[in-house]
Amino acid sequence: MALKLDGIYYLNRNETIEYLMHAYDLKWCITKWENGKVKISYEIQSSQRAYYYVTGYKIKSSKRVHLSKRELDVGMCSS
């Protein structure tokens, strides 16, 4: 379940993939740690592949790392 803090939604990595697949109609999407950030790799329906990096956030109420929905949307729009 997405966490909302100060008006910003934070998704865990599984929720991130589900959100991006649905919101941007992707063929596939994966996440992995790389150089201290989370790399989002994906392929759109026209078979173009791309990637971008986002910051992972540790939230006190959760043991998992979360990603900002705002950063995910900015990354998808700029790639």
PyMOL commands that set and color helices and strands:
alter all, ss='L'
color gray80, all
select helices_A, chain A and resi 13-23+69-78
alter helices_A, ss='H'
color red, helices_A
select strands_A, chain A and resi 3-5+8-12+26-34+37-44+49-54+56-58+65-68
alter strands_A, ss='S'
color yellow, strands_A
deselect
rebuild
show_as cartoon
